[in-house]
Amino acid sequence: MPDDSTVEGLVDAALAQLREQMLHELSDGTATHGTLDQIEDAVARLGDEFRRRLQEQIVRERMRKPRENALPCPCGGQARYHLTRERVLITRHGELRLARPYYHCPACHQGFTPLDATLGLDGETITTQLRCWLSGLGARLPFPEATQVLGELTGVQVSVSTTTRTAVAVGTAVDQAQKEAARQWIAGRQPAVERKPHRLYISADGKLVPLREAWKRDGSLGALTCRWGECKSAVIYEAGTGAEGDEGVAHRRYLATLDDCHQFGPRLAVAAYQSGVAFAREVVFLADGAAWLWQIAAAQFPQAIQILDFFHASEHLYSIAHAHLGEGTPAAKAWVQARQAELLRDEVRTVLGAIAAWKPKSRAGKQLRHREFRYFRHNAQRLRYGSFRKQGYQISSGVMEATCKHVVGQRLDQVGMHWRPAAATAIAALRAALLSSNPPDLRSYCRTATTLPPS
């Protein structure tokens, strides 16, 4: 690093170079008669230019170091200076050109540029900070919009393909880190605990997203073929306190992936452990009636109180009422309301009796009654809404429904979108992490990410 006197000289040199531009910018009366907007714009331009020039001065100073004719190679041989190579980087302050001595080792036939290692550079053409910005924007916005927003806010211009590759690469690094944490969990190694809540809710569900097979716009890989794939999502949260019990969300951790149920379970367990499930006095697993959800609850959270979403149970009641009394009829609505009131009093047996009292004549009606009777009998312990409400528990999975829309739907299921499975998995993992209450620092993921060309 340059010493103090050198740093002072670099700053003085950058200011001297900027002096003429500063005088020109402010000589038009902006400083004395301009509006605040004009002053703001002028100062911003000068500040941007000063930062760009200072960065350039510091890097040039590093490049002035006397070049060695030979350097030790990691293989043990002696690498010799071969030529000077130019490299162009895009930084938060604009384009930066580097002229770096390149050394080649005749023993191992490998080459290297010491300056790259000194500056901590990898193979990317954009700096770590820009990768963080692009990843964050790419997780929140369609890639063309993310690219445009970066340019508008920072003045840095990159291509849409750069934004796409960067966001997908960083998201893949986040996804791989979560998979590794799940493998460590299975091996018996626990992650760090970030919180110690009194009561913790865990909820999960699936959201269909549009996927596609390998395809290119020029048609060289055949016609575009799309399909739907399920993005499994979860929210682990602490609720706020309301007049009648738990209300809303006070702290949340999101999880989203296109992995199957067997892989999703351990990942959810890791996220819950990080959220303090082992320290919570009460754990509530709140979900709809999908069998895979309750299998995960039983395997990963056997201590949890299981609650079936009240509105999901109501949908099953409506299925019976419409078949029994006619869809949309006052009688069907009254029948459902009576059963809902019974569920809110823990009277599951009464509900079962009302279902059994229906004597359909058609085969389809009999099958429906049998299926719904089994549904309510099987979930009886999850339907004790009167007891749950007395404890202040939430009985609706509205938080989970909002998670599916906010985390997955608003980014992955918009008009005209279709995703490679790997890209969808990456963006889902990245977006879920960034929208959580304590989003991760992406810098480490940016450094470990490997960008791949879009296909």
C-alpha positions, 0 to 999 in steps of 0.5 A, spaced: 500 500 500 502 507 498 505 510 504 501 516 508 505 521 504 504 518 497 496 517 499 497 525 500 500 526 493 495 522 490 489 526 493 492 532 491 494 530 484 486 528 483 484 534 486 489 538 481 486 535 475 479 536 478 480 543 479 479 546 472 473 542 471 470 544 478 471 551 476 468 550 469 462 547 472 461 552 477 463 558 473 456 559 470 453 561 476 450 555 479 454 556 486 451 563 487 444 563 483 443 556 481 437 552 484 438 546 489 437 541 484 442 545 479 447 545 485 445 537 487 447 535 480 453 539 479 456 537 486 454 530 484 458 530 477 464 533 481 464 528 486 463 522 481 469 525 477 473 526 483 472 518 486 473 516 479 480 520 478 482 518 485 481 511 484 485 511 477 491 515 481 491 509 486 491 504 482 496 507 477 501 508 483 500 500 484 502 499 477 508 503 477 512 498 482 518 496 478 517 490 474 521 484 476 524 480 470 523 473 474 518 471 479 517 464 483 512 460 480 507 456 485 509 450 482 516 451 484 519 453 478 521 460 476 516 464 471 519 470 467 516 476 464 513 475 458 509 481 456 504 486 459 496 485 458 491 490 459 485 488 462 478 493 463 474 492 469 467 496 471 467 499 478 462 503 481 466 509 479 466 507 472 471 503 467 478 502 469 484 500 465 489 496 468 496 494 464 499 488 468 505 484 467 504 477 465 509 472 467 510 465 464 513 459 467 516 454 462 516 448 468 509 448 468 507 452 462 502 456 466 502 463 467 499 469 472 499 476 473 501 478 480 497 485 480 491 481 479 492 477 486 495 483 489 488 487 488 484 481 489 481 480 482 478 474 480 476 472 473 470 477 473 470 484 469 465 487 474 467 488 481 464 485 487 460 491 489 457 491 483 456 484 483 452 485 490 448 491 487 446 487 480 444 481 484 440 485 489 436 488 483 436 482 479 433 478 485 427 484 486 426 486 478 426 483 471 433 483 469 432 489 463 429 493 469 434 491 474 440 494 469 436 500 467 435 502 475 443 501 476 444 505 470 440 511 473 442 511 480 449 510 479 451 512 472 454 505 471 452 501 464 452 494 464 449 489 459 442 485 461 446 479 460 451 481 465 446 482 470 442 476 468 449 472 469 451 475 475 444 475 479 444 467 477 451 466 479 450 469 486 443 466 487 446 459 485 452 460 490 446 462 496 443 456 494 449 451 494 451 454 501 444 452 503 445 445 500 451 444 504 448 447 510 443 441 510 448 436 508 452 438 515 445 438 518 444 431 516 451 429 518 449 432 525 453 439 525 448 445 527 449 452 524 449 458 529 443 461 532 441 468 530 435 469 535 431 466 541 424 467 540 418 465 545 414 462 540 416 461 533 411 459 527 413 455 521 409 455 514 411 452 508 407 451 501 408 450 493 408 455 488 408 453 480 412 457 476 413 457 468 420 453 466 422 451 460 427 446 457 434 448 453 432 453 448 435 459 444 432 465 440 435 463 434 431 456 434 437 452 433 435 448 439 428 447 437 421 450 439 420 453 446 417 448 450 415 450 457 412 446 463 410 448 470 414 446 476 413 447 483 417 452 487 417 450 495 417 456 499 417 457 507 416 462 512 419 462 519 417 467 523 415 471 529 408 474 530 406 481 533 402 481 539 395 483 537 388 484 542 386 477 541 393 474 540 398 473 535 398 478 529 402 479 523 409 478 522 414 481 527 421 477 524 421 473 518 426 468 514 424 466 507 426 460 504 425 458 496 427 452 492 425 448 486 428 442 490 424 436 492 421 434 498 426 430 501 431 436 500 427 441 502 426 438 509 433 439 511 433 446 508 427 448 512 430 445 519 437 448 518 433 455 517 428 454 523 434 452 527 438 459 525 431 462 527 431 459 534 427 453 534 431 449 539 430 455 544 422 457 542 418 455 548 412 454 543 413 452 535 407 452 531 407 449 524 401 452 520 400 449 513 394 447 508 392 439 507 398 437 503 401 431 505 408 432 504 407 438 509 405 434 514 411 429 513 416 434 513 413 437 520 413 430 523 420 429 521 423 435 522 419 438 528 416 433 532 415 438 538 411 443 534 403 444 534 400 442 528 395 447 525 391 446 519 389 453 515 382 455 517 380 457 510 383 451 507 379 447 511 373 451 509 374 450 502 373 443 504 366 444 507 364 448 501 366 442 496 361 438 501 356 444 501 356 445 494 355 438 492 349 437 497 345 443 497 347 446 490 353 451 489 352 458 491 345 457 494 343 460 501 343 453 504 350 451 502 352 458 505 348 457 512 351 449 512 358 452 511 357 457 516 354 452 522 360 447 521 365 453 521 362 455 528 363 448 530 370 448 528 371 454 532 368 451 538 373 444 537 367 440 535 370 436 530 366 430 532 359 434 530 362 436 523 364 429 522 356 427 524 354 433 519 358 430 513 356 423 515 348 425 515 349 427 508 346 421 504 348 422 496 345 417 491 350 418 486 357 415 485 361 421 485 357 424 491 359 418 495 366 418 493 366 426 495 363 424 502 368 419 503 374 423 501 372 429 505 370 425 511 377 422 512 380 429 511 376 431 517 377 425 521 385 425 519 386 432 521 382 432 527 387 434 532 389 440 527 382 443 527 382 445 534 381 452 532 377 454 539 383 451 543 388 454 538 385 461 539 385 461 546 392 460 546 393 466 541 395 462 536 394 464 528 390 459 525 390 462 518 396 461 513 395 468 510 403 469 512 404 463 507 400 465 502 403 472 502 410 469 501 408 465 495 406 471 492 411 476 494 417 471 494 416 467 488 410 469 484 412 477 483 419 475 481 418 468 477 411 468 475 410 474 471 407 475 464 412 472 458 416 469 463 419 462 462 425 460 466 431 455 466 430 450 472 437 452 475 436 460 474 429 459 477 432 456 483 438 461 483 433 467 483 428 464 488 434 462 493 437 469 492 430 473 493 428 469 499 434 470 502 434 478 501 427 479 503 428 476 510 428 480 516 436 479 516 438 479 509 445 476 508 451 480 506 452 478 499 460 479 498 462 472 500 457 469 495 459 474 490 466 472 491 465 464 490 460 465 485 462 462 478 458 466 472 455 462 466 452 464 460 445 464 459 442 459 455 
